[in-house]
Amino acid sequence: MEYREFGKTGFKLPLFGMGTYYDPGWIAAAKLLKMKPRSELHLNAIITGLDQGVNFIDTAEIYGTETLVAKAISGRKRDEIFIATKVWRSNLDYDSVIKSCNGSLKNLQTSYIDLYQIHFPNKRIKISETMRAMEYLVKEGKIRYIGISNFSLRQMLDAEEALKTNDLASTQMPYSLVDGKIEKDILPHCRERKMAVLAYYPLGHGKLGSDNASLSAAVADISRNHGGKSLSQIALNWFYSKHENVFPIPRASNTVHVTENVGSVGWRLSMDEISRLESTISRAK
Ligand SMILES: NC(=O)c1ccc[n+]([C@@H]2O[C@H](COP(=O)([O-])OP(=O)(O)OC[C@H]3O[C@@H](n4cnc5c(N)ncnc54)[C@H](OP(=O)(O)O)[C@@H]3O)[C@@H](O)[C@H]2O)c1
């Protein structure tokens, strides 16, 4: 596995982390149709990633997967794993942030969270109140770093200003080959402030298909140049080849996909290959 600095934290993290949001639609349908729950499959996928050095996991109180993460990391050295979780947008008043954090610590069976992220902004609660609670949690040793998610640049600047004794470590935003919206303002700002970016939907939420003929042709050529890499591996490598501070967090529900994703590291796309990929796709900007 290859590792790189996570913003200004001094931590070195693998080039990608493991997302753990399994679509609730599937969970509900499985219950309805009495299908076998897939949590064993998900657990094995996370363990397979950990075994291959992907010691960076993203979850959230709203996902219902913190207990799964706890199972996956049990018996491993806690300081060798970086856990990112999130507080939901309705829990952003001071007392609720503390309560949510304690709930996540219990679910995760750990005494601290590496990165605690505000899942979505909430206009009805002052960011200064939320950040006061976040800084209290840092002081108490319950969280190490503070992050945000789904904040506009304006909201991000307000979040940074609201912090008195800590820097904002990261933001988490949708970003991929098919969605380049954050390139116009958030990415340049994060680069300048040495902040990490967690890219969610890095595989286009599973829709980065080869239904686009020119993308398929580009992927086939690029794959030949790099020993037969797959579309997913190329799409993940695009992040590492293009940026120093962006960490995609693909979700993989099975061991095959996780292992394939591990094969996205250890090599780089050329500038020409990056341009070709981007020009064959109509990117949201
Ligand atoms: N902050 C936020 O508001 C927010 C919102 C959404 C998501 N997230 C985070 O971001 C993570 C990723 O988002 P996402 O899961 O929705 O989208 P994604 O990672 O772009 O796409 C997931 C899809 O890609 C498939 N996949 C993974 N590896 C593959 C491979 N090697 N080959 C082929 N297909 C592969 C998965 O299939 P299988 O599942 O079958 O392996 C799944 O269908 C989430 O798990 C969550 O942690 C954050």
PDBQT file of the ligand as one rigid body, heavy atoms in Angstrom, charges set to zero:
ROOT
HETATM    1  N1  LIG A 301     -20.602  12.675   3.051  1.00  0.00    +0.000 N 
HETATM    2  C1  LIG A 301     -21.665  12.277   2.414  1.00  0.00    +0.000 C 
HETATM    3  O1  LIG A 301     -22.718  12.953   2.396  1.00  0.00    +0.000 OA
HETATM    4  C2  LIG A 301     -21.638  10.972   1.681  1.00  0.00    +0.000 A 
HETATM    5  C3  LIG A 301     -22.666  10.648   0.787  1.00  0.00    +0.000 A 
HETATM    6  C4  LIG A 301     -22.572   9.429   0.138  1.00  0.00    +0.000 A 
HETATM    7  C5  LIG A 301     -21.495   8.579   0.374  1.00  0.00    +0.000 A 
HETATM    8  N2  LIG A 301     -20.525   8.923   1.277  1.00  0.00    +0.000 N 
HETATM    9  C6  LIG A 301     -19.355   8.035   1.566  1.00  0.00    +0.000 C 
HETATM   10  O2  LIG A 301     -18.707   7.734   0.349  1.00  0.00    +0.000 OA
HETATM   11  C7  LIG A 301     -18.630   6.320   0.167  1.00  0.00    +0.000 C 
HETATM   12  C8  LIG A 301     -18.650   5.992  -1.288  1.00  0.00    +0.000 C 
HETATM   13  O3  LIG A 301     -19.853   6.390  -1.901  1.00  0.00    +0.000 OA
HETATM   14  P1  LIG A 301     -20.787   5.344  -2.652  1.00  0.00    +0.000 P 
HETATM   15  O4  LIG A 301     -20.579   4.037  -2.008  1.00  0.00    +0.000 OA
HETATM   16  O5  LIG A 301     -22.171   5.830  -2.631  1.00  0.00    +0.000 OA
HETATM   17  O6  LIG A 301     -20.283   5.455  -4.156  1.00  0.00    +0.000 OA
HETATM   18  P2  LIG A 301     -19.047   4.821  -4.964  1.00  0.00    +0.000 P 
HETATM   19  O7  LIG A 301     -17.963   4.382  -4.042  1.00  0.00    +0.000 OA
HETATM   20  O8  LIG A 301     -18.741   5.796  -6.033  1.00  0.00    +0.000 OA
HETATM   21  O9  LIG A 301     -19.708   3.592  -5.653  1.00  0.00    +0.000 OA
HETATM   22  C9  LIG A 301     -20.009   2.411  -4.961  1.00  0.00    +0.000 C 
HETATM   23  C10 LIG A 301     -20.343   1.390  -6.021  1.00  0.00    +0.000 C 
HETATM   24  O10 LIG A 301     -19.154   1.027  -6.714  1.00  0.00    +0.000 OA
HETATM   25  C11 LIG A 301     -19.041  -0.372  -6.723  1.00  0.00    +0.000 C 
HETATM   26  N3  LIG A 301     -17.631  -0.771  -6.688  1.00  0.00    +0.000 N 
HETATM   27  C12 LIG A 301     -16.694  -0.602  -5.717  1.00  0.00    +0.000 A 
HETATM   28  N4  LIG A 301     -15.508  -1.101  -6.092  1.00  0.00    +0.000 NA
HETATM   29  C13 LIG A 301     -15.680  -1.621  -7.341  1.00  0.00    +0.000 A 
HETATM   30  C14 LIG A 301     -14.842  -2.290  -8.255  1.00  0.00    +0.000 A 
HETATM   31  N5  LIG A 301     -13.563  -2.510  -7.986  1.00  0.00    +0.000 N 
HETATM   32  N6  LIG A 301     -15.366  -2.689  -9.445  1.00  0.00    +0.000 NA
HETATM   33  C15 LIG A 301     -16.665  -2.462  -9.746  1.00  0.00    +0.000 A 
HETATM   34  N7  LIG A 301     -17.526  -1.816  -8.912  1.00  0.00    +0.000 NA
HETATM   35  C16 LIG A 301     -17.040  -1.407  -7.719  1.00  0.00    +0.000 A 
HETATM   36  C17 LIG A 301     -19.762  -0.841  -5.478  1.00  0.00    +0.000 C 
HETATM   37  O11 LIG A 301     -20.185  -2.149  -5.686  1.00  0.00    +0.000 OA
HETATM   38  P3  LIG A 301     -20.266  -3.184  -4.460  1.00  0.00    +0.000 P 
HETATM   39  O12 LIG A 301     -20.901  -2.448  -3.335  1.00  0.00    +0.000 OA
HETATM   40  O13 LIG A 301     -21.068  -4.294  -5.020  1.00  0.00    +0.000 OA
HETATM   41  O14 LIG A 301     -18.844  -3.603  -4.147  1.00  0.00    +0.000 OA
HETATM   42  C18 LIG A 301     -20.928   0.139  -5.423  1.00  0.00    +0.000 C 
HETATM   43  O15 LIG A 301     -21.971  -0.271  -6.279  1.00  0.00    +0.000 OA
HETATM   44  C19 LIG A 301     -19.811   5.803   0.987  1.00  0.00    +0.000 C 
HETATM   45  O16 LIG A 301     -19.702   4.429   1.289  1.00  0.00    +0.000 OA
HETATM   46  C20 LIG A 301     -19.741   6.707   2.191  1.00  0.00    +0.000 C 
HETATM   47  O17 LIG A 301     -18.741   6.271   3.113  1.00  0.00    +0.000 OA
HETATM   48  C21 LIG A 301     -20.572  10.123   1.904  1.00  0.00    +0.000 A 
ENDROOT
TORSDOF 0
